[in-house]
Amino acid sequence: MLARLTARRLQEIRHVFCRPCTLQRDSRSFSTALNYHLDSPDNNPDLPWEFTNVNKEKAKEILSHYPSNYKQSAVIPLLDLAQQQHGGWLPVSAMNAVAKVVEVAPIRVYEVATFYSMFNRTKVGKYHLLVCGTTPCMIRGSRDIEAALLKHLGVKRNEVTKDGLFSVGEMECMGCCVNAPMITVADYSNGSEGYTYNYYEDVTPERVVEIVEMLKRGEKLPPGTQNPKRIRSGPEGGNTTLLTDPKPPPCRDLDAC
């Protein structure tokens, strides 16, 4: 199984690099998976980029958390701030700006941005929907969740809808397996000032379509479990055990032991 997956991935990589340059735009769809960069009109080092005045102050606050001789430790939160400002993705010029702030060579920032999957190096929608693909969520139907989203929005994974509102990606383990399956909505519709990142758990194919339609209408929906019969991570219908405080063990009283 592993050998087949490896062979398939190598074929995809060969296919990318064997395409003519005229198909550069299509090949960039793999840029979140492959550690390379191709200049384009909207993503090249010659484009000016800098933090807004508000975000410059936020950057100073972030830097204040680290010793002055370890500014590079702030790379991840500064990249996150830059991504929020730039509508959910990081052009190479934004990475260069972060490198200047932390006073390192740009390659040191590229290494971070290409390693962590939460940094998007191609455009995403104002609402970037991420479906958990780890085993517990997959067993609970995450593939059906993703299929419902892609069909409803009329896109493929990592594509952006024509209106620029939505994109769908995959994310590994969102850390709430007891409420599987789940999705995350990264909301870049209001820039870094109104940025939110919320989890929606116990979702169904029907519910994720409803979530998309609510976001289209500008409605704010409560994050967390979408199962009305559950409270947070509790069982449906409420607890059936541990309904009272447990009795302490007798040996807790050292004199009694």
Disulfide bonds with the S-S distance in Angstrom:
none
